[in-house]
Amino acid sequence: QSTLARLVATLAERQRKVLTLRYGLGGAEPTTLREIGRQLGISPERVRQIEVEALELLAVDREIAAMHAAA
């Protein structure tokens, strides 16, 4: 969990907020795209796009960390 928290902290504020709400990070219940969109004043589709962008960034960060560990 500490690794996940550290990686999520590297994201832009909106990406962090979307992932935190979407997956219930920090102990909250997961939130729907529609509800997140309502809270942030954006469409559910835009929430989905932000979620995908954030997850892609986390995947790249994880791959880079793995390469550093192997070196």
Predicted model as a PDB file, atoms N, CA, C, CB and O in Angstrom, pLDDT in the B-factor column:
MODEL        1                                                                  
ATOM      1  N   GLN A   1       0.807  -1.197   0.000  1.00 62.00           N  
ATOM      2  CA  GLN A   1       0.000   0.000   0.000  1.00 62.00           C  
ATOM      3  C   GLN A   1       0.849   1.260   0.000  1.00 62.00           C  
ATOM      4  CB  GLN A   1      -0.918  -0.001   1.185  1.00 62.00           C  
ATOM      5  O   GLN A   1       0.486   2.256  -0.624  1.00 62.00           O  
ATOM      6  N   SER A   2       1.982   1.221   0.698  1.00 74.00           N  
ATOM      7  CA  SER A   2       2.829   2.411   0.724  1.00 74.00           C  
ATOM      8  C   SER A   2       3.399   2.694  -0.657  1.00 74.00           C  
ATOM      9  CB  SER A   2       3.963   2.244   1.741  1.00 74.00           C  
ATOM     10  O   SER A   2       3.563   3.855  -1.033  1.00 74.00           O  
ATOM     11  N   THR A   3       3.701   1.647  -1.415  1.00 77.00           N  
ATOM     12  CA  THR A   3       4.195   1.842  -2.774  1.00 77.00           C  
ATOM     13  C   THR A   3       3.111   2.465  -3.637  1.00 77.00           C  
ATOM     14  CB  THR A   3       4.665   0.509  -3.382  1.00 77.00           C  
ATOM     15  O   THR A   3       3.382   3.392  -4.402  1.00 77.00           O  
ATOM     16  N   LEU A   4       1.896   1.968  -3.523  1.00 81.00           N  
ATOM     17  CA  LEU A   4       0.780   2.524  -4.283  1.00 81.00           C  
ATOM     18  C   LEU A   4       0.564   3.989  -3.913  1.00 81.00           C  
ATOM     19  CB  LEU A   4      -0.505   1.711  -4.033  1.00 81.00           C  
ATOM     20  O   LEU A   4       0.391   4.834  -4.792  1.00 81.00           O  
ATOM     21  N   ALA A   5       0.572   4.286  -2.632  1.00 83.00           N  
ATOM     22  CA  ALA A   5       0.383   5.667  -2.186  1.00 83.00           C  
ATOM     23  C   ALA A   5       1.478   6.569  -2.736  1.00 83.00           C  
ATOM     24  CB  ALA A   5       0.361   5.740  -0.653  1.00 83.00           C  
ATOM     25  O   ALA A   5       1.210   7.697  -3.149  1.00 83.00           O  
ATOM     26  N   ARG A   6       2.714   6.072  -2.741  1.00 85.00           N  
ATOM     27  CA  ARG A   6       3.835   6.864  -3.257  1.00 85.00           C  
ATOM     28  C   ARG A   6       3.661   7.120  -4.753  1.00 85.00           C  
ATOM     29  CB  ARG A   6       5.179   6.146  -2.989  1.00 85.00           C  
ATOM     30  O   ARG A   6       3.899   8.233  -5.222  1.00 85.00           O  
ATOM     31  N   LEU A   7       3.249   6.103  -5.502  1.00 86.00           N  
ATOM     32  CA  LEU A   7       3.054   6.268  -6.942  1.00 86.00           C  
ATOM     33  C   LEU A   7       1.889   7.204  -7.248  1.00 86.00           C  
ATOM     34  CB  LEU A   7       2.819   4.914  -7.600  1.00 86.00           C  
ATOM     35  O   LEU A   7       1.994   8.064  -8.123  1.00 86.00           O  
ATOM     36  N   VAL A   8       0.790   7.040  -6.536  1.00 90.00           N  
ATOM     37  CA  VAL A   8      -0.378   7.901  -6.755  1.00 90.00           C  
ATOM     38  C   VAL A   8      -0.025   9.352  -6.432  1.00 90.00           C  
ATOM     39  CB  VAL A   8      -1.579   7.432  -5.888  1.00 90.00           C  
ATOM     40  O   VAL A   8      -0.529  10.269  -7.079  1.00 90.00           O  
ATOM     41  N   ALA A   9       0.828   9.563  -5.450  1.00 91.00           N  
ATOM     42  CA  ALA A   9       1.230  10.924  -5.075  1.00 91.00           C  
ATOM     43  C   ALA A   9       1.997  11.630  -6.186  1.00 91.00           C  
ATOM     44  CB  ALA A   9       2.080  10.888  -3.819  1.00 91.00           C  
ATOM     45  O   ALA A   9       2.086  12.857  -6.188  1.00 91.00           O  
ATOM     46  N   THR A  10       2.555  10.871  -7.134  1.00 90.00           N  
ATOM     47  CA  THR A  10       3.300  11.482  -8.235  1.00 90.00           C  
ATOM     48  C   THR A  10       2.388  12.002  -9.341  1.00 90.00           C  
ATOM     49  CB  THR A  10       4.276  10.483  -8.813  1.00 90.00           C  
ATOM     50  O   THR A  10       2.837  12.731 -10.226  1.00 90.00           O  
ATOM     51  N   LEU A  11       1.123  11.633  -9.296  1.00 94.00           N  
ATOM     52  CA  LEU A  11       0.188  12.035 -10.342  1.00 94.00           C  
ATOM     53  C   LEU A  11      -0.266  13.478 -10.160  1.00 94.00           C  
ATOM     54  CB  LEU A  11      -1.020  11.108 -10.356  1.00 94.00           C  
ATOM     55  O   LEU A  11      -0.128  14.059  -9.083  1.00 94.00           O  
ATOM     56  N   ALA A  12      -0.810  14.043 -11.233  1.00 96.00           N  
ATOM     57  CA  ALA A  12      -1.416  15.373 -11.156  1.00 96.00           C  
ATOM     58  C   ALA A  12      -2.620  15.311 -10.210  1.00 96.00           C  
ATOM     59  CB  ALA A  12      -1.844  15.881 -12.579  1.00 96.00           C  
ATOM     60  O   ALA A  12      -3.194  14.242 -10.002  1.00 96.00           O  
ATOM     61  N   GLU A  13      -2.991  16.428  -9.656  1.00 97.00           N  
ATOM     62  CA  GLU A  13      -4.051  16.479  -8.643  1.00 97.00           C  
ATOM     63  C   GLU A  13      -5.355  15.850  -9.136  1.00 97.00           C  
ATOM     64  CB  GLU A  13      -4.305  17.922  -8.228  1.00 97.00           C  
ATOM     65  O   GLU A  13      -5.972  15.067  -8.413  1.00 97.00           O  
ATOM     66  N   ARG A  14      -5.776  16.177 -10.341  1.00 97.00           N  
ATOM     67  CA  ARG A  14      -7.042  15.641 -10.848  1.00 97.00           C  
ATOM     68  C   ARG A  14      -6.954  14.128 -11.038  1.00 97.00           C  
ATOM     69  CB  ARG A  14      -7.421  16.321 -12.176  1.00 97.00           C  
ATOM     70  O   ARG A  14      -7.907  13.411 -10.732  1.00 97.00           O  
ATOM     71  N   GLN A  15      -5.823  13.640 -11.539  1.00 97.00           N  
ATOM     72  CA  GLN A  15      -5.641  12.197 -11.715  1.00 97.00           C  
ATOM     73  C   GLN A  15      -5.676  11.493 -10.359  1.00 97.00           C  
ATOM     74  CB  GLN A  15      -4.307  11.898 -12.443  1.00 97.00           C  
ATOM     75  O   GLN A  15      -6.289  10.436 -10.214  1.00 97.00           O  
ATOM     76  N   ARG A  16      -5.018  12.086  -9.380  1.00 96.00           N  
ATOM     77  CA  ARG A  16      -5.003  11.545  -8.022  1.00 96.00           C  
ATOM     78  C   ARG A  16      -6.416  11.458  -7.459  1.00 96.00           C  
ATOM     79  CB  ARG A  16      -4.122  12.406  -7.109  1.00 96.00           C  
ATOM     80  O   ARG A  16      -6.809  10.442  -6.885  1.00 96.00           O  
ATOM     81  N   LYS A  17      -7.165  12.528  -7.631  1.00 97.00           N  
ATOM     82  CA  LYS A  17      -8.537  12.599  -7.111  1.00 97.00           C  
ATOM     83  C   LYS A  17      -9.410  11.536  -7.760  1.00 97.00           C  
ATOM     84  CB  LYS A  17      -9.139  13.999  -7.351  1.00 97.00           C  
ATOM     85  O   LYS A  17     -10.170  10.847  -7.079  1.00 97.00           O  
ATOM     86  N   VAL A  18      -9.299  11.402  -9.090  1.00 97.00           N  
ATOM     87  CA  VAL A  18     -10.113  10.420  -9.803  1.00 97.00           C  
ATOM     88  C   VAL A  18      -9.800   9.003  -9.316  1.00 97.00           C  
ATOM     89  CB  VAL A  18      -9.877  10.528 -11.321  1.00 97.00           C  
ATOM     90  O   VAL A  18     -10.717   8.237  -9.021  1.00 97.00           O  
ATOM     91  N   LEU A  19      -8.526   8.653  -9.231  1.00 96.00           N  
ATOM     92  CA  LEU A  19      -8.174   7.299  -8.789  1.00 96.00           C  
ATOM     93  C   LEU A  19      -8.580   7.051  -7.339  1.00 96.00           C  
ATOM     94  CB  LEU A  19      -6.673   7.067  -8.951  1.00 96.00           C  
ATOM     95  O   LEU A  19      -9.046   5.964  -6.995  1.00 96.00           O  
ATOM     96  N   THR A  20      -8.404   8.046  -6.507  1.00 95.00           N  
ATOM     97  CA  THR A  20      -8.771   7.906  -5.096  1.00 95.00           C  
ATOM     98  C   THR A  20     -10.269   7.646  -4.961  1.00 95.00           C  
ATOM     99  CB  THR A  20      -8.373   9.169  -4.300  1.00 95.00           C  
ATOM    100  O   THR A  20     -10.686   6.762  -4.213  1.00 95.00           O  
ATOM    101  N   LEU A  21     -11.068   8.414  -5.683  1.00 97.00           N  
ATOM    102  CA  LEU A  21     -12.513   8.229  -5.617  1.00 97.00           C  
ATOM    103  C   LEU A  21     -12.938   6.934  -6.304  1.00 97.00           C  
ATOM    104  CB  LEU A  21     -13.228   9.418  -6.252  1.00 97.00           C  
ATOM    105  O   LEU A  21     -13.751   6.179  -5.769  1.00 97.00           O  
ATOM    106  N   ARG A  22     -12.395   6.683  -7.474  1.00 97.00           N  
ATOM    107  CA  ARG A  22     -12.821   5.542  -8.288  1.00 97.00           C  
ATOM    108  C   ARG A  22     -12.569   4.208  -7.590  1.00 97.00           C  
ATOM    109  CB  ARG A  22     -12.103   5.561  -9.627  1.00 97.00           C  
ATOM    110  O   ARG A  22     -13.414   3.313  -7.632  1.00 97.00           O  
ATOM    111  N   TYR A  23     -11.407   4.074  -6.948  1.00 94.00           N  
ATOM    112  CA  TYR A  23     -11.024   2.806  -6.346  1.00 94.00           C  
ATOM    113  C   TYR A  23     -11.140   2.782  -4.823  1.00 94.00           C  
ATOM    114  CB  TYR A  23      -9.626   2.480  -6.737  1.00 94.00           C  
ATOM    115  O   TYR A  23     -10.773   1.797  -4.181  1.00 94.00           O  
ATOM    116  N   GLY A  24     -11.649   3.868  -4.251  1.00 94.00           N  
ATOM    117  CA  GLY A  24     -11.836   3.890  -2.809  1.00 94.00           C  
ATOM    118  C   GLY A  24     -10.538   3.858  -2.030  1.00 94.00           C  
ATOM    119  O   GLY A  24     -10.465   3.269  -0.952  1.00 94.00           O  
ATOM    120  N   LEU A  25      -9.511   4.495  -2.578  1.00 90.00           N  
ATOM    121  CA  LEU A  25      -8.228   4.540  -1.875  1.00 90.00           C  
ATOM    122  C   LEU A  25      -8.393   5.353  -0.593  1.00 90.00           C  
ATOM    123  CB  LEU A  25      -7.111   5.151  -2.780  1.00 90.00           C  
ATOM    124  O   LEU A  25      -9.134   6.335  -0.562  1.00 90.00           O  
ATOM    125  N   GLY A  26      -7.717   4.947   0.432  1.00 84.00           N  
ATOM    126  CA  GLY A  26      -7.831   5.636   1.709  1.00 84.00           C  
ATOM    127  C   GLY A  26      -8.996   5.135   2.542  1.00 84.00           C  
ATOM    128  O   GLY A  26      -9.364   5.755   3.539  1.00 84.00           O  
ATOM    129  N   GLY A  27      -9.583   4.007   2.132  1.00 87.00           N  
ATOM    130  CA  GLY A  27     -10.625   3.402   2.944  1.00 87.00           C  
ATOM    131  C   GLY A  27     -12.055   3.750   2.574  1.00 87.00           C  
ATOM    132  O   GLY A  27     -12.986   3.192   3.155  1.00 87.00           O  
ATOM    133  N   ALA A  28     -12.258   4.645   1.635  1.00 90.00           N  
ATOM    134  CA  ALA A  28     -13.612   5.005   1.218  1.00 90.00           C  
ATOM    135  C   ALA A  28     -14.162   3.944   0.264  1.00 90.00           C  
ATOM    136  CB  ALA A  28     -13.624   6.403   0.544  1.00 90.00           C  
ATOM    137  O   ALA A  28     -13.417   3.104  -0.240  1.00 90.00           O  
ATOM    138  N   GLU A  29     -15.447   3.989   0.027  1.00 96.00           N  
ATOM    139  CA  GLU A  29     -16.070   3.096  -0.943  1.00 96.00           C  
ATOM    140  C   GLU A  29     -15.747   3.587  -2.360  1.00 96.00           C  
ATOM    141  CB  GLU A  29     -17.614   3.021  -0.718  1.00 96.00           C  
ATOM    142  O   GLU A  29     -15.669   4.796  -2.583  1.00 96.00           O  
ATOM    143  N   PRO A  30     -15.559   2.680  -3.313  1.00 97.00           N  
ATOM    144  CA  PRO A  30     -15.350   3.086  -4.708  1.00 97.00           C  
ATOM    145  C   PRO A  30     -16.546   3.889  -5.223  1.00 97.00           C  
ATOM    146  CB  PRO A  30     -15.114   1.848  -5.603  1.00 97.00           C  
ATOM    147  O   PRO A  30     -17.686   3.657  -4.822  1.00 97.00           O  
ATOM    148  N   THR A  31     -16.262   4.832  -6.113  1.00 97.00           N  
ATOM    149  CA  THR A  31     -17.264   5.750  -6.630  1.00 97.00           C  
ATOM    150  C   THR A  31     -17.448   5.526  -8.119  1.00 97.00           C  
ATOM    151  CB  THR A  31     -16.869   7.207  -6.349  1.00 97.00           C  
ATOM    152  O   THR A  31     -16.495   5.187  -8.822  1.00 97.00           O  
ATOM    153  N   THR A  32     -18.665   5.712  -8.603  1.00 98.00           N  
ATOM    154  CA  THR A  32     -18.949   5.537 -10.031  1.00 98.00           C  
ATOM    155  C   THR A  32     -18.387   6.705 -10.850  1.00 98.00           C  
ATOM    156  CB  THR A  32     -20.469   5.410 -10.264  1.00 98.00           C  
ATOM    157  O   THR A  32     -18.131   7.791 -10.331  1.00 98.00           O  
ATOM    158  N   LEU A  33     -18.208   6.441 -12.136  1.00 98.00           N  
ATOM    159  CA  LEU A  33     -17.750   7.503 -13.046  1.00 98.00           C  
ATOM    160  C   LEU A  33     -18.720   8.677 -13.024  1.00 98.00           C  
ATOM    161  CB  LEU A  33     -17.601   6.963 -14.490  1.00 98.00           C  
ATOM    162  O   LEU A  33     -18.309   9.836 -13.011  1.00 98.00           O  
ATOM    163  N   ARG A  34     -20.001   8.366 -13.021  1.00 98.00           N  
ATOM    164  CA  ARG A  34     -21.025   9.424 -13.031  1.00 98.00           C  
ATOM    165  C   ARG A  34     -20.924  10.308 -11.785  1.00 98.00           C  
ATOM    166  CB  ARG A  34     -22.434   8.803 -13.121  1.00 98.00           C  
ATOM    167  O   ARG A  34     -20.989  11.533 -11.883  1.00 98.00           O  
ATOM    168  N   GLU A  35     -20.767   9.689 -10.626  1.00 98.00           N  
ATOM    169  CA  GLU A  35     -20.677  10.456  -9.377  1.00 98.00           C  
ATOM    170  C   GLU A  35     -19.390  11.284  -9.323  1.00 98.00           C  
ATOM    171  CB  GLU A  35     -20.744   9.512  -8.166  1.00 98.00           C  
ATOM    172  O   GLU A  35     -19.408  12.434  -8.884  1.00 98.00           O  
ATOM    173  N   ILE A  36     -18.291  10.706  -9.761  1.00 98.00           N  
ATOM    174  CA  ILE A  36     -17.032  11.467  -9.791  1.00 98.00           C  
ATOM    175  C   ILE A  36     -17.180  12.660 -10.720  1.00 98.00           C  
ATOM    176  CB  ILE A  36     -15.846  10.571 -10.246  1.00 98.00           C  
ATOM    177  O   ILE A  36     -16.763  13.771 -10.391  1.00 98.00           O  
ATOM    178  N   GLY A  37     -17.779  12.421 -11.886  1.00 98.00           N  
ATOM    179  CA  GLY A  37     -18.008  13.513 -12.824  1.00 98.00           C  
ATOM    180  C   GLY A  37     -18.842  14.618 -12.214  1.00 98.00           C  
ATOM    181  O   GLY A  37     -18.557  15.802 -12.398  1.00 98.00           O  
ATOM    182  N   ARG A  38     -19.882  14.224 -11.482  1.00 98.00           N  
ATOM    183  CA  ARG A  38     -20.732  15.221 -10.827  1.00 98.00           C  
ATOM    184  C   ARG A  38     -19.927  16.029  -9.819  1.00 98.00           C  
ATOM    185  CB  ARG A  38     -21.927  14.543 -10.132  1.00 98.00           C  
ATOM    186  O   ARG A  38     -20.043  17.253  -9.764  1.00 98.00           O  
ATOM    187  N   GLN A  39     -19.112  15.345  -9.022  1.00 97.00           N  
ATOM    188  CA  GLN A  39     -18.307  16.033  -8.009  1.00 97.00           C  
ATOM    189  C   GLN A  39     -17.285  16.982  -8.621  1.00 97.00           C  
ATOM    190  CB  GLN A  39     -17.598  15.022  -7.137  1.00 97.00           C  
ATOM    191  O   GLN A  39     -17.031  18.060  -8.083  1.00 97.00           O  
ATOM    192  N   LEU A  40     -16.701  16.580  -9.741  1.00 97.00           N  
ATOM    193  CA  LEU A  40     -15.640  17.382 -10.356  1.00 97.00           C  
ATOM    194  C   LEU A  40     -16.150  18.335 -11.434  1.00 97.00           C  
ATOM    195  CB  LEU A  40     -14.599  16.474 -10.950  1.00 97.00           C  
ATOM    196  O   LEU A  40     -15.393  19.162 -11.941  1.00 97.00           O  
ATOM    197  N   GLY A  41     -17.422  18.223 -11.782  1.00 98.00           N  
ATOM    198  CA  GLY A  41     -18.001  19.099 -12.798  1.00 98.00           C  
ATOM    199  C   GLY A  41     -17.568  18.743 -14.213  1.00 98.00           C  
ATOM    200  O   GLY A  41     -17.442  19.620 -15.068  1.00 98.00           O  
ATOM    201  N   ILE A  42     -17.340  17.451 -14.461  1.00 98.00           N  
ATOM    202  CA  ILE A  42     -16.955  16.984 -15.786  1.00 98.00           C  
ATOM    203  C   ILE A  42     -17.807  15.774 -16.156  1.00 98.00           C  
ATOM    204  CB  ILE A  42     -15.442  16.631 -15.835  1.00 98.00           C  
ATOM    205  O   ILE A  42     -18.503  15.215 -15.308  1.00 98.00           O  
ATOM    206  N   SER A  43     -17.751  15.377 -17.414  1.00 98.00           N  
ATOM    207  CA  SER A  43     -18.563  14.242 -17.857  1.00 98.00           C  
ATOM    208  C   SER A  43     -17.975  12.923 -17.366  1.00 98.00           C  
ATOM    209  CB  SER A  43     -18.677  14.230 -19.387  1.00 98.00           C  
ATOM    210  O   SER A  43     -16.778  12.830 -17.097  1.00 98.00           O  
ATOM    211  N   PRO A  44     -18.827  11.907 -17.251  1.00 98.00           N  
ATOM    212  CA  PRO A  44     -18.314  10.582 -16.892  1.00 98.00           C  
ATOM    213  C   PRO A  44     -17.271  10.085 -17.897  1.00 98.00           C  
ATOM    214  CB  PRO A  44     -19.466   9.579 -16.802  1.00 98.00           C  
ATOM    215  O   PRO A  44     -16.318   9.406 -17.514  1.00 98.00           O  
ATOM    216  N   GLU A  45     -17.442  10.415 -19.163  1.00 98.00           N  
ATOM    217  CA  GLU A  45     -16.458  10.002 -20.177  1.00 98.00           C  
ATOM    218  C   GLU A  45     -15.110  10.659 -19.918  1.00 98.00           C  
ATOM    219  CB  GLU A  45     -16.954  10.357 -21.596  1.00 98.00           C  
ATOM    220  O   GLU A  45     -14.070  10.021 -20.084  1.00 98.00           O  
ATOM    221  N   ARG A  46     -15.114  11.916 -19.515  1.00 98.00           N  
ATOM    222  CA  ARG A  46     -13.846  12.594 -19.212  1.00 98.00           C  
ATOM    223  C   ARG A  46     -13.204  11.972 -17.972  1.00 98.00           C  
ATOM    224  CB  ARG A  46     -14.072  14.118 -18.996  1.00 98.00           C  
ATOM    225  O   ARG A  46     -11.981  11.850 -17.905  1.00 98.00           O  
ATOM    226  N   VAL A  47     -14.009  11.583 -17.004  1.00 98.00           N  
ATOM    227  CA  VAL A  47     -13.483  10.897 -15.817  1.00 98.00           C  
ATOM    228  C   VAL A  47     -12.789   9.613 -16.259  1.00 98.00           C  
ATOM    229  CB  VAL A  47     -14.625  10.587 -14.789  1.00 98.00           C  
ATOM    230  O   VAL A  47     -11.685   9.310 -15.806  1.00 98.00           O  
ATOM    231  N   ARG A  48     -13.445   8.855 -17.150  1.00 98.00           N  
ATOM    232  CA  ARG A  48     -12.871   7.601 -17.641  1.00 98.00           C  
ATOM    233  C   ARG A  48     -11.535   7.850 -18.332  1.00 98.00           C  
ATOM    234  CB  ARG A  48     -13.844   6.905 -18.606  1.00 98.00           C  
ATOM    235  O   ARG A  48     -10.579   7.100 -18.135  1.00 98.00           O  
ATOM    236  N   GLN A  49     -11.471   8.905 -19.143  1.00 98.00           N  
ATOM    237  CA  GLN A  49     -10.230   9.238 -19.843  1.00 98.00           C  
ATOM    238  C   GLN A  49      -9.116   9.573 -18.851  1.00 98.00           C  
ATOM    239  CB  GLN A  49     -10.457  10.420 -20.803  1.00 98.00           C  
ATOM    240  O   GLN A  49      -7.983   9.121 -19.016  1.00 98.00           O  
ATOM    241  N   ILE A  50      -9.427  10.347 -17.841  1.00 98.00           N  
ATOM    242  CA  ILE A  50      -8.442  10.711 -16.815  1.00 98.00           C  
ATOM    243  C   ILE A  50      -7.985   9.460 -16.075  1.00 98.00           C  
ATOM    244  CB  ILE A  50      -9.033  11.746 -15.817  1.00 98.00           C  
ATOM    245  O   ILE A  50      -6.800   9.303 -15.784  1.00 98.00           O  
ATOM    246  N   GLU A  51      -8.922   8.575 -15.772  1.00 97.00           N  
ATOM    247  CA  GLU A  51      -8.582   7.314 -15.097  1.00 97.00           C  
ATOM    248  C   GLU A  51      -7.600   6.498 -15.930  1.00 97.00           C  
ATOM    249  CB  GLU A  51      -9.852   6.488 -14.822  1.00 97.00           C  
ATOM    250  O   GLU A  51      -6.604   5.997 -15.409  1.00 97.00           O  
ATOM    251  N   VAL A  52      -7.881   6.365 -17.223  1.00 97.00           N  
ATOM    252  CA  VAL A  52      -7.004   5.596 -18.115  1.00 97.00           C  
ATOM    253  C   VAL A  52      -5.620   6.231 -18.185  1.00 97.00           C  
ATOM    254  CB  VAL A  52      -7.617   5.500 -19.528  1.00 97.00           C  
ATOM    255  O   VAL A  52      -4.613   5.527 -18.107  1.00 97.00           O  
ATOM    256  N   GLU A  53      -5.557   7.548 -18.331  1.00 96.00           N  
ATOM    257  CA  GLU A  53      -4.270   8.254 -18.392  1.00 96.00           C  
ATOM    258  C   GLU A  53      -3.463   8.000 -17.117  1.00 96.00           C  
ATOM    259  CB  GLU A  53      -4.490   9.778 -18.593  1.00 96.00           C  
ATOM    260  O   GLU A  53      -2.266   7.717 -17.178  1.00 96.00           O  
ATOM    261  N   ALA A  54      -4.118   8.102 -15.977  1.00 95.00           N  
ATOM    262  CA  ALA A  54      -3.435   7.918 -14.695  1.00 95.00           C  
ATOM    263  C   ALA A  54      -2.926   6.488 -14.547  1.00 95.00           C  
ATOM    264  CB  ALA A  54      -4.375   8.265 -13.532  1.00 95.00           C  
ATOM    265  O   ALA A  54      -1.799   6.274 -14.101  1.00 95.00           O  
ATOM    266  N   LEU A  55      -3.744   5.516 -14.918  1.00 93.00           N  
ATOM    267  CA  LEU A  55      -3.326   4.122 -14.813  1.00 93.00           C  
ATOM    268  C   LEU A  55      -2.158   3.824 -15.747  1.00 93.00           C  
ATOM    269  CB  LEU A  55      -4.495   3.193 -15.126  1.00 93.00           C  
ATOM    270  O   LEU A  55      -1.262   3.057 -15.395  1.00 93.00           O  
ATOM    271  N   GLU A  56      -2.162   4.428 -16.937  1.00 92.00           N  
ATOM    272  CA  GLU A  56      -1.043   4.242 -17.860  1.00 92.00           C  
ATOM    273  C   GLU A  56       0.241   4.825 -17.275  1.00 92.00           C  
ATOM    274  CB  GLU A  56      -1.351   4.893 -19.219  1.00 92.00           C  
ATOM    275  O   GLU A  56       1.306   4.218 -17.388  1.00 92.00           O  
ATOM    276  N   LEU A  57       0.145   5.984 -16.659  1.00 91.00           N  
ATOM    277  CA  LEU A  57       1.320   6.592 -16.032  1.00 91.00           C  
ATOM    278  C   LEU A  57       1.849   5.729 -14.889  1.00 91.00           C  
ATOM    279  CB  LEU A  57       0.980   7.994 -15.514  1.00 91.00           C  
ATOM    280  O   LEU A  57       3.060   5.577 -14.734  1.00 91.00           O  
ATOM    281  N   LEU A  58       0.953   5.171 -14.097  1.00 89.00           N  
ATOM    282  CA  LEU A  58       1.381   4.302 -13.006  1.00 89.00           C  
ATOM    283  C   LEU A  58       2.063   3.046 -13.537  1.00 89.00           C  
ATOM    284  CB  LEU A  58       0.189   3.921 -12.131  1.00 89.00           C  
ATOM    285  O   LEU A  58       3.034   2.571 -12.948  1.00 89.00           O  
ATOM    286  N   ALA A  59       1.565   2.513 -14.633  1.00 87.00           N  
ATOM    287  CA  ALA A  59       2.175   1.311 -15.222  1.00 87.00           C  
ATOM    288  C   ALA A  59       3.582   1.613 -15.708  1.00 87.00           C  
ATOM    289  CB  ALA A  59       1.316   0.774 -16.387  1.00 87.00           C  
ATOM    290  O   ALA A  59       4.491   0.807 -15.508  1.00 87.00           O  
ATOM    291  N   VAL A  60       3.775   2.754 -16.337  1.00 82.00           N  
ATOM    292  CA  VAL A  60       5.103   3.144 -16.823  1.00 82.00           C  
ATOM    293  C   VAL A  60       6.040   3.351 -15.640  1.00 82.00           C  
ATOM    294  CB  VAL A  60       5.023   4.435 -17.685  1.00 82.00           C  
ATOM    295  O   VAL A  60       7.183   2.893 -15.672  1.00 82.00           O  
ATOM    296  N   ASP A  61       5.577   4.032 -14.601  1.00 71.00           N  
ATOM    297  CA  ASP A  61       6.399   4.254 -13.410  1.00 71.00           C  
ATOM    298  C   ASP A  61       6.834   2.933 -12.787  1.00 71.00           C  
ATOM    299  CB  ASP A  61       5.634   5.091 -12.381  1.00 71.00           C  
ATOM    300  O   ASP A  61       7.976   2.796 -12.348  1.00 71.00           O  
ATOM    301  N   ARG A  62       5.936   1.976 -12.749  1.00 69.00           N  
ATOM    302  CA  ARG A  62       6.249   0.668 -12.169  1.00 69.00           C  
ATOM    303  C   ARG A  62       7.299  -0.049 -13.005  1.00 69.00           C  
ATOM    304  CB  ARG A  62       4.979  -0.194 -12.056  1.00 69.00           C  
ATOM    305  O   ARG A  62       8.207  -0.673 -12.457  1.00 69.00           O  
ATOM    306  N   GLU A  63       7.181   0.033 -14.336  1.00 64.00           N  
ATOM    307  CA  GLU A  63       8.160  -0.604 -15.218  1.00 64.00           C  
ATOM    308  C   GLU A  63       9.541   0.032 -15.058  1.00 64.00           C  
ATOM    309  CB  GLU A  63       7.703  -0.508 -16.681  1.00 64.00           C  
ATOM    310  O   GLU A  63      10.553  -0.668 -15.036  1.00 64.00           O  
ATOM    311  N   ILE A  64       9.575   1.347 -14.947  1.00 67.00           N  
ATOM    312  CA  ILE A  64      10.855   2.040 -14.761  1.00 67.00           C  
ATOM    313  C   ILE A  64      11.474   1.650 -13.430  1.00 67.00           C  
ATOM    314  CB  ILE A  64      10.668   3.571 -14.834  1.00 67.00           C  
ATOM    315  O   ILE A  64      12.682   1.424 -13.352  1.00 67.00           O  
ATOM    316  N   ALA A  65      10.665   1.568 -12.385  1.00 63.00           N  
ATOM    317  CA  ALA A  65      11.172   1.175 -11.058  1.00 63.00           C  
ATOM    318  C   ALA A  65      11.727  -0.240 -11.111  1.00 63.00           C  
ATOM    319  CB  ALA A  65      10.055   1.272  -9.986  1.00 63.00           C  
ATOM    320  O   ALA A  65      12.750  -0.528 -10.490  1.00 63.00           O  
ATOM    321  N   ALA A  66      11.063  -1.122 -11.845  1.00 64.00           N  
ATOM    322  CA  ALA A  66      11.545  -2.503 -11.957  1.00 64.00           C  
ATOM    323  C   ALA A  66      12.881  -2.557 -12.698  1.00 64.00           C  
ATOM    324  CB  ALA A  66      10.503  -3.378 -12.681  1.00 64.00           C  
ATOM    325  O   ALA A  66      13.747  -3.358 -12.346  1.00 64.00           O  
ATOM    326  N   MET A  67      13.058  -1.721 -13.710  1.00 62.00           N  
ATOM    327  CA  MET A  67      14.324  -1.688 -14.448  1.00 62.00           C  
ATOM    328  C   MET A  67      15.451  -1.183 -13.555  1.00 62.00           C  
ATOM    329  CB  MET A  67      14.199  -0.798 -15.702  1.00 62.00           C  
ATOM    330  O   MET A  67      16.565  -1.702 -13.608  1.00 62.00           O  
ATOM    331  N   HIS A  68      15.166  -0.171 -12.733  1.00 59.00           N  
ATOM    332  CA  HIS A  68      16.172   0.349 -11.802  1.00 59.00           C  
ATOM    333  C   HIS A  68      16.574  -0.719 -10.793  1.00 59.00           C  
ATOM    334  CB  HIS A  68      15.641   1.594 -11.070  1.00 59.00           C  
ATOM    335  O   HIS A  68      17.751  -0.860 -10.460  1.00 59.00           O  
ATOM    336  N   ALA A  69      15.602  -1.458 -10.316  1.00 70.00           N  
ATOM    337  CA  ALA A  69      15.888  -2.499  -9.327  1.00 70.00           C  
ATOM    338  C   ALA A  69      16.727  -3.621  -9.931  1.00 70.00           C  
ATOM    339  CB  ALA A  69      14.584  -3.067  -8.761  1.00 70.00           C  
ATOM    340  O   ALA A  69      17.546  -4.228  -9.241  1.00 70.00           O  
ATOM    341  N   ALA A  70      16.523  -3.895 -11.215  1.00 69.00           N  
ATOM    342  CA  ALA A  70      17.269  -4.975 -11.875  1.00 69.00           C  
ATOM    343  C   ALA A  70      18.688  -4.547 -12.234  1.00 69.00           C  
ATOM    344  CB  ALA A  70      16.535  -5.432 -13.135  1.00 69.00           C  
ATOM    345  O   ALA A  70      19.558  -5.397 -12.423  1.00 69.00           O  
ATOM    346  N   ALA A  71      18.927  -3.268 -12.328  1.00 64.00           N  
ATOM    347  CA  ALA A  71      20.253  -2.769 -12.755  1.00 64.00           C  
ATOM    348  C   ALA A  71      21.298  -2.860 -11.675  1.00 64.00           C  
ATOM    349  CB  ALA A  71      20.150  -1.342 -13.208  1.00 64.00           C  
ATOM    350  O   ALA A  71      22.447  -2.479 -11.894  1.00 64.00           O  
TER     351      ALA A  71                                                      
ENDMDL                                                                          
END                                                                             
